[in-house]
Structures are given as C-alpha cells and as structure tokens.
Amino acid sequence: MTAVIVLAVLVAGVFGMLGLAKVLAVPRMRVLASKAGFSTAAYRRIGVLELAGAAGVALGLVVPLLGVLAAAGLLCLLAGALTVHLRRREAMSAVMSEVMPAVVCAVLVGSYAAVLVGATG
C-alpha cells in the first residue's frame, strides 16, 4: 500500500502543480500554449482537466475505481500532449526538454494505476 500512496502523491502533486499553473496562466504556460498552437483559454481548460485528474488520483486511495479512471484520463491527456509534440516535428533538443517529461509522467501514471489495481485486485 505504501507504493500506491507514494505514487498517488507524486502523480497528484505533479498534475496539481501543472494544472494550477495552466489555470492561472502563469507566463511560462502562456509561452508553452502559444508554442503548441493553443490559446490561453484552451490551455486553461487542459489545466482544469489536469486538476480533476490530480484530485481523482488522490481520491483513488479511498475509491480505487475513481483512481483508475482518473489515471486513464491523465494518460489520454498525455497521449494528446505527445501527439502535439510529434505533429510539430520538434528538434531533438525539444524532444528531450518537452517530450520526455510527458513520457516520464505517463510512466508514473501508468505505474500508479498498475499498483493501485494490484493492491485492490
């Protein structure tokens, strides 16, 4: 159960911070939104989804099905992020700085979901 808690805290913390930064439209997020071809309003909506995912992951410690569903939603968001990066045909330096964090987050979210299912199954 400790692994589930650690992963839940990590995933909820990362997506909570990222979502909040997008919702608040901090300057760095405005730049990233523009680079990805999103309006600030669209990026804020993505932030709301990330905040919802973070909350669902945290609540998944009490209601495991909710945690699994939240993880699935976050994985869909991350798949969308990777698609945007691949469509932009970014240079290798951008791949390392922008795509790798999404891949690492996907591994974290997937690990959380797997451990949560294993702990409750």
C-alpha positions in Angstrom: 0.0 0.0 0.0 3.0 2.3 0.6 3.9 2.3 -3.1 0.3 3.3 -4.0 0.4 6.2 -1.6 3.9 7.4 -2.8 2.8 7.2 -6.5 -0.5 8.9 -5.8 1.2 11.8 -4.0 3.7 12.1 -6.9 1.1 12.0 -9.6 -1.4 14.2 -7.8 1.4 16.7 -6.9 2.8 16.9 -10.5 -0.6 17.3 -12.2 -1.9 19.5 -9.4 1.0 21.9 -9.9 0.9 21.8 -13.7 -2.9 22.2 -13.8 -2.8 25.1 -11.4 -0.1 26.8 -13.5 -2.2 26.4 -16.6 -5.4 27.6 -15.0 -3.6 30.7 -13.6 -2.0 31.2 -17.0 1.5 31.9 -15.5 3.8 33.4 -18.1 5.7 30.1 -18.8 2.4 28.4 -19.5 1.3 31.1 -21.9 4.5 30.6 -23.8 4.0 26.8 -23.9 0.4 27.3 -25.0 1.5 29.5 -27.9 4.3 27.2 -28.9 1.8 24.2 -29.0 -0.7 26.3 -31.0 -3.2 26.6 -28.2 -5.0 29.7 -27.0 -4.6 30.6 -23.3 -8.2 29.7 -22.8 -7.8 26.2 -24.3 -4.6 25.7 -22.2 -6.6 26.7 -19.1 -9.2 24.0 -19.9 -6.4 21.5 -20.1 -5.3 22.7 -16.7 -8.8 22.1 -15.3 -8.6 18.5 -16.6 -5.2 18.0 -15.0 -6.6 19.3 -11.7 -9.5 17.0 -12.0 -7.1 14.1 -12.7 -4.9 15.0 -9.7 -8.0 15.1 -7.4 -9.2 11.7 -8.8 -5.8 10.1 -8.3 -5.7 11.4 -4.7 -9.3 10.2 -4.1 -8.3 6.9 -5.6 -6.7 6.0 -2.4 -10.2 5.8 -0.9 -12.2 4.8 -4.0 -9.8 2.8 -6.2 -12.1 2.8 -9.2 -12.0 6.6 -9.3 -8.2 6.5 -9.1 -8.0 4.1 -12.1 -10.5 6.2 -14.1 -8.5 9.4 -13.2 -5.3 7.7 -14.3 -6.9 6.7 -17.6 -8.0 10.3 -18.2 -4.5 11.6 -17.4 -3.0 9.0 -19.8 -5.4 10.3 -22.5 -4.2 13.9 -21.8 -0.6 12.7 -22.0 -1.2 10.9 -25.3 -2.7 14.2 -26.6 0.4 16.1 -25.5 2.7 13.6 -27.2 0.6 13.8 -30.4 1.0 17.6 -30.4 4.8 17.3 -30.0 5.1 14.7 -32.7 2.9 16.7 -35.1 5.2 19.7 -34.6 8.2 17.5 -35.6 10.3 19.0 -33.0 14.1 19.1 -33.0 15.9 16.6 -30.8 16.7 19.2 -28.2 12.9 19.9 -27.9 12.3 16.2 -27.7 14.5 16.0 -24.6 13.1 19.1 -22.9 9.4 18.8 -23.8 8.5 15.2 -24.8 10.5 13.4 -22.2 8.6 15.0 -19.3 5.4 13.7 -20.8 6.8 10.2 -21.2 8.0 10.2 -17.6 4.6 11.4 -16.4 3.0 8.7 -18.4 5.2 6.1 -16.8 4.3 7.5 -13.4 0.6 7.5 -14.0 0.7 4.0 -15.6 2.7 2.7 -12.6 0.2 4.3 -10.2 -2.7 2.6 -12.0 -1.0 -0.8 -12.1 0.0 -0.7 -8.4 -3.5 0.5 -7.4 -5.2 -2.3 -9.4 -2.7 -4.8 -7.9 -3.3 -3.6 -4.4 -7.1 -3.8 -4.7 -7.3 -6.8 -7.0 
